[in-house]
Structures are given as structure tokens and as C-alpha cells.
Amino acid sequence: MSLQDQNIAILGAGRSGLGAARLARLHGARVTVMDEGDPARIAPALEKLHAEGFDTLPGAPARDLVVRPGEWSRAVISPGLDAGWPLPKKFTSAGVPLTGEMEFGYGFCRTSLAAITGTNGKSTCTEITAAVFNGCGLKSLPCGNHGVSLSEVVASGENYDVLALEVSSFQLETIRAFRPRVAVWLNFAPDHLDRYPVMEEYFSAKARIFENMTGEDLAVVRAGEPVNSGAARRVTFSAHGMEADWTWADSVIRHPGGEAPTGGIRLRGRHNMENLLAALIACQSFGLDVPDMLRAAAGFEPPAHRCELVREWRGREFINDSKATNLHALNACLLAMDRPVILIAGGKDKQLDYAPLLASLPGRVRAMVLIGEIAPALHSLFSPHLPCERAADMDEAVRRAARLSQEGDLVLLSPGTSSFDMYTGYAQRGEAFRAAALSLH
């Protein structure tokens, strides 16, 4: 596809926008990058764009832009922008085609794609998938919603055998031709309701990952998920005792070709075993065998702040799951644990209903330590059911959790909400937990 001498507007000055701008220019387009954000806030992104010679319209010039019919050939929108916002609507109102960054990159991509979506676990599964491909001799890269955008990868000119592509609902909203060779559906739970007025819209956006697939393609779907995977061949997985094509229990994977132990895998928890199962199924479809894939997966280090083992101390394990910023992630982590838990939870009060968590506590959570803005409300909810203590900061929370724990327990930070009442983000919160756990003597 040639863009020679076309006027292309790139909406969004972040990493996805930069990748799309590079790709458009590579194919002959005249490119202008626009972002309604405060120029001071997006200054680092603007510096990168200017260093590469791109024209930009930041802040007020973007907000005041008048889009005339015929003036622009296409607008490419970054996934963080809603097509209903004022700037994108100026283009659609003028009849300018609006293309999502991932769809734009896909139009120039000649590499096979293993695409991964789900409410939770996408990044971990994407990283495992790329690690297995690379470990088995297929050159791969985790990309998409995960770090490097698809447009950026394609524009780089680097050759890959297959890409492990994390895909968000925002990216899927604007697809037309996007068709991965393998699509993975990990799970679904309510989220992003600030973007989607009703949950069904969020579900429908994610389900578009299967929209263009044919019988030659593979859909990898968690057992029990009520999603239509279209014409693609469907293979299911479960680490929670459900009937499926691939299962994990008692440190053994059972699959159509036999059984394989997972003793050398460093991942913790059933939900991470499901991430592993999904990755193995996706990779096997590219001709890899199970023993080789498991050897490659054994070298995979779990991402920081996602069920990360920080240390063992006096027979207790300290697990950092700070990235659990919603209740589904917290509940999934609890259900994955096979030892009694002292749970550190809480943070910013997002008006979430924690009551459904009560069903997951019996037999799993021995006690809770509550932090952050939402701690008083959580104490009122949970204290009638099990020992609960409140802590002013992470150091105090870890000390209290250690005191409440017994040998053989897990001390688990899995907050279930965001961190912005106390920290700059989940990473800083996780680092605070790690430091506090390592300071115990």
C-alpha cells in the first residue's frame, strides 16, 4: 500500500503515535502528529517527534484545528484516544477515514501474528509466548499494547518469524482487516467502564479479535468463556478443574499428546499456569513440540509486580501482586494460591464493590491488612468475617502481615485497586512492598 504524497494526521503523540508517524512517512506520506494534551505534559514525546523532523500540532492548535473535506487522506488514532472525542470527530465529520494504529500497522505487516487479549494477564501471556518462540528458535518480540507498538515494529524493518501481540479492546474497536494467525482469549471481567457505558460494549470490542479469522486460524480460549470465536478452530485450556483440551493440575500439564511436568517453571499461581497453557497452545500451532516449549518457558522470569516471589522468610513466601489494580485480578490471584494467605489489600477508593470477594476468603485468607484511602470501608466489610488490621503505610502493613502469619503461609500484596492515593503507580507500590519484605529480620 502506497501513501505517496498523502496527508496523514496521526492523533496522539505517544509511543503508538510515533510508530504510526514513522511508518506513514516510510511509505511516502506527509505526516502531522496532533495531540490535544498540554504541551508541557507531553514535552518528552514532542521532543522525540521534533528530533525526527515531524510536524506537530500540540495543545490549543490541535483543539482549534478546522478539518476541511478533502484536506486529509486519513487519520490514524492511537488506542488511548476515544473516537468520540472532539479531535477524532473533527476528522470523521469531514469524511476522513479513521484508522486505529494497530490496524494501520497491520496493513503493512508481513509477519505472522499470535494475538493475545483478555481483561487480566495479557502482558504476562504475551511475554511468555515471545519467550517460548525465541527459546525454540523462532525470532519473536512481545509488542502491541505491550511496550512497542505494531506500527513501530513494522517501521523498524527488523525481520521476525512471528510476533507476540498484546491486543486491548481499545485497539480492537477500530479494526477492519486485522486477522491474526492465532488469537488467545484469556478471560473477561468488568473493567474500563469509564470508556464503555455498558459492559456489553467492552465485551463486544474484545471479541472482535476473532472477527476476520477463518478455519485456517486458531482460537485459544479459556474453558467456560462465553465468547464466539467465529470460524477459527477452537482449543480450550483450564488450570481450574474445568474440562478442556489442555489442563494443568498438580504440577502436570495434560494435553492431547500426553502429559508434561511443570516443576521447572518459575511462574506462581493457577492464573499464571493458564497464561502458560495459552502460550504453549499458541506456540505449538507454529510447529513446536511440548518438551522444547517447556524448556524455553523454564527460563522465563515472571514480570515484576505480577505474582512475583520477593523472598522466603521463616517459612513464609512474600508475593508482590501490586499490578492487581481491579477486583478480578485480585480474585484471580487468590483463587490461584494453594497455601493460606495473609492479604494486604486496598488503595485508592474507586467506589468498587468488594462484597463479591467474600466468597473467595473462606479456606484461603487467614487475615487481612488494609491500606490506603479505602481501608476504613474494607475494614467494615471484612472484619466480621476474619481478623483485619489497618496500616498507615507499606512498612507497617508488611510488619503486621508477618506477625499475623504462620509458617507455610503466603504474605500477598494484591490490592484490588489503584495506588494513586499513596504512590505514583502500581510499580512504586510494589517496590515499597519489596523493600519492606526484604527488611524483615
N, C-alpha and C positions, 0 to 999 in steps of 0.2 A: 504494500500500500504506500503510495507516494503522497507526501504532504507538501510537495514543492510549491513554494510561494503562497501557501495558505496562511491566513491569520488565525492563530490558535491562542485562545485565552486559557491559561492554567489558573484554576480557582483554588487557592490555598498555597501558602508559601513554605509549608513544612517539608519534611523529607519526601513524602509522596509527590508533592508539587514539583520539587526539584528534579526528581526522577522523571516525571512526565515531561517537564520542560526540556531536559536533556534528550529524551527520546524523540520528541517532536522536532527539535532543531536538527537532530541527526538525520531526519528524513525530509529536511528541506523547508520546514515551516518557519514562519516569523512568529516569535513567541513573546507573549506578555504575561507575566505572573501577577495575579491580583490577590489581595488579602485585605479584608475589612478590619482586621485586628489593629490594635495600637502599634504603630511602627516601633516604639520603644520596646514593647514586649516581644516583638518578632525580629528584633535587630540582628541576632545571630543568623537567622535564616536569610534575611535580606543581604547581609554581608556575603554569604556564600553565593547567592544569586548574582549579585553585582560583580563578584570576583570572576564569575564565569561569563560575564557580559550580557546577562539577561535584563530586559526592560521590566520594571516593576511598577505596580500601582498599589501602594500600601495605604491603609487608613482612609482618610477623607477622600482622596482621589478615586478609590475603589467604590466608596459609598455613593459618591456623586456621579459616577460614570453613567452616561446615557448610551445605551446599546441600540444601534440602528440596524434594521433589517439589511442583510447582505454584507454587513461590515466584517463579520467574523464567520469563519468556516466551521468552527467547532469550539466548544468549551469543555475542558477536562476538569472534573471536580474531584477533589481529594476526599477520602472517606469520612473525615471528621466534619465535613460540611453537609448540612441537610439541603436537599434540592429545593425545599420550600422556603429557604432563607432568601432575603432580598437580593443579594448579588446573583446567585444562580437563576432566580426567577427573572431577572432582567434579560438574561440570555434566552431562556425558554419562551418568554413573552414575545421576543423579537424573532422567534422561529429558528434560533440557533440550536443545532443538535447538542445535547448534553451527554457526555460520556464519562463514566467513572474511571478513575486512574487505573484500577486493575483491569477493567475491560479494554482500556486503551493499550496497556502493556501487552495484554493477551493477543491483540491484533497483530503484533509484531513478533510474538514468541514462537519459536520453532522447537522448543524443548518440552518433553512430556511433563505433566503436572500430577502430583499427588496432593490434592487439596484437602485441608482439614478444617472443619468448623465444629462449633459446639459452644455452649454457654461457658463452660469451665474446662480447663485442661488443654486448650488449643496450642498454647505455646510449648508446653511440655511435650505433647504428642508430635508437634512439628519438629522439635529438636531431636527427639528420639528417631523419627523417621529419617531425617537427614543423616544422623549419626550411623544408622544401620546401613543406609545406602553407601555412604563413604567407607565404612568399615568392610563392606563386601565388594569394594572395587568400582562402584558406580559413583561418579562425581556428582555431588549434590550440594544444596545450600538451603538452610531454613530462611524463608523470606515471606513477602506479602504483608499481612498485618503485623508480622513479627520482624521488626527491625528494617531490613532492606525491602523497599517496595519492588513489585514485579517490574514496573517500568524502569527502575534503576538497574535491576539485574540485566534486563534486555538491552538497555542502552550501553552497558559496560562492554558488551561484545564478548564477554567471557563465555566459554562453551561448557555446558553441563549435560550430563546424561539424563538427569531428572531433577526437578525442583520440588522441595517440600514446602508447600504454600499454605500458610495460615490465612484463613478467609473469615472475615467478620460479616455480620448482617449488613453493616453499612456499605461494604464493598459489593455485596450481592444485590443490593437494591437496584443498581444501575447496569446489570449485565444484559447483554443481548446474545452474543455468540459464545460466551465463556463455557468451555467444556473440558473439564479435567479428565485424564485417563482413569484416575481413581479419586473418589470423593469419600471422605470419612465424616460421619456424623457421630460425635462423641456423646452428646447429651443435650437436653434443653431444660431451661428453668427461667422463670421471670427475671428480666433484667432490662436495662436501658429503657425503662418506661418513661424517662424524660424525653426520649426520641420517638417512641411509639406510643400513641394514646391507648392502645389496647394490646394485650399480649399476643393476640392472633396475628397482628401485623408483624411483630418481631419474629414469630414462628414462620410466617409465610416468607419473609425476607431470607431467613436462613435456609429454608427448604428449596430456594431457587438454585442451590448448588447442584441439584440433580436435573435441572430443567432441560438441558440440552444433551444429556447423556444418552447413549444408545446401548444396545445389547452387547457391544464390544467392550463396554466400560464396566468398572467395578464400583459398587456402592458398599462401603463398610459401615455397618450401622449397629449401634449398641442394642442388645436384645431388649425388647419391650418398648422401644421408642416408636411412637405412632406417626412416623413420617413416611410419606410416599416417595420412594426412591426411583420412580419412573421406570424407564426401560432397562436400566442398568442391572446387571447380575448382582444379587444381594448376598452378602456374607455377614453373619452376626457374631457378636462377641459378648462375653459377660465374665466378670470376676465376682459376681454377687449371687451365684447359685441359680441363675436363670438358664433355661435350655438355650443353647446357642451352638453355632458351628465351631467356635473357638472359645474355650473356657479356661479359667485359672482358679485353682484351689489347692491348698496345702503345698504351696511352692512348686506346683506342676502345671504346665500348660498342656491341655488336651485339644488336639486339632485333628482334622480329617486324616492326616498322615501318621498319627500316633501320639506319643507323649514326650514332653521335654521338661527337665527340671529347670528351675529359675534361681537356684541357690546363689549364683554368681552375680545376680542383678542387684544394683545398689538402690533402686527405687523403693520407696516405702509406701505402703497402703494399697488397698484394693483399687481405688480410683486410678492410681498410677499403674497398676497392673492392667487396667483397662486401656490406659494410654499405650502401654506396651503392646497389648494384643492388637489394637487397631493399627499400630505402626507395622507390626510383623505381617499382618494380612496385606496391608498396602504394599509393603516391600516384596512379599512373596510373589505378587502378581507381575513383578518385573523379572521373574526367573530365579530368585534367590531361595536357598533352602534354609530350613529352620535352624539346624545346628550352627551354620555360619552366621545367621542373623543374631542368634543369642550370644555368640562370642563377640560380635560387634556391639551389641547392646550392653554387654557386661562392662565395657569401657565408658559407658555414658554416665556422667555426673549429673545428678538432679539439679535443676535450676535453683538459684538462691531464692529463699523465701517461699518455696512451694514444697511443703512436707520435707524440709531439709533437716537432716540429723545434724545438730550442732555439737553435741557431746554426750557421753555417758558419764554419769556421776553417781557413785554409791548405788549402782543397780538400777538407776533411773535413766531414761533417754529423754533428752530435751529436743523437741521438734519445732522448727520455725516454719509456720504456715501463714506468715504475715500477708501473703498475697490473697488470702481468702477475704475479699472485701464485700462479699454478699453471703446471704444465708445458705444458698445452695452449695457454695464452695465449702462453708463451714460444716454443713451437714454431711456432705460427701466425704470430707476428711474424717469426721467422727465415725461414720459407718465403715471406713476403711481400716480403722485401728483395731488390733486384736489383743490389746492389753488395756488395763484400767487407765483412765485419763484424768489428770488434773488440768482443767481447761482454763486458759487465760483468754478472755473474750471482751469485746467492747471497743469503743472508739467514738467516732462522730455519730450523733443521733440523726439518722436519715429517715426517721419515722417508719422504720421497718417493724414488722410484726414478728417477734421472736417466738411467739407461742408454739408454732409448729415444731420447734426444736425440742420441746418437752418429750416428744415421743422417742427421740434418739438418745435420751440421757440414761434411762434405767439400764444397768448392767454394763455401761460404758464409761460414764463420767462419775468419778468418785467425789469430786468437789470442783468449785469454780472460783476463779479470782477475776474480778471485774474491774475494768479500767475505762477511763475516758468519760466523755460527756454523757454517754448513755448508761453509765454504771448504776446510778440510782434506780432507773427503771428496770434494768435487768435484775438487780438485787431483789426488787419487789416481786418480780415474776418467778425467779428460780429459787429463792431462799426457802419457800415452803417445801421444796422437794429434795434439796440436798445442801450440804454445807457451802455457803457462799461468803466470800470476803471481798472487800473493796480495797484497791491500792491506788495511791496518788500518782505513781509513775512506774515504769517498767522494772526498775531495780527492786522496788518494793514488791511488785507483782511476782517476780521470779522467786524472791526470798519466801514469800508466803506460800507459793505453789510448792516449793521444795519442802517446806515444813509440813504441808498437808499431805505430801506424797508418801508412798511406801515403796520398799524395794520391789522392782518389777513393774512400776508404773511408768507412764509417759507424762511428761510435762509438756503440754501442747499449747503454743500460741496460734490460735486460729480465730481471729477477731470477729469475723462475720459482718464487718462494716468497714468503712474507710477510716483513714488515720488523721485526717486534716485538722482535727481538734487538738492534736498533740504533736504531730510530725509533718514533714513536708510531703510524705508519701509512704506507701507500704514498705519501701526499701529501707528508709530510715528507721521505721518502726521495727523491722526485722533485725537491723543491725543493733538496735538498742537491746532487743531480746538476746541476741547472740552474745553481746558484751556482758550482759547481766548473768547469763548462764555460765559463761567461761570464768566469771569472777568468783563463783562459788568454790569454797574450800572445804 
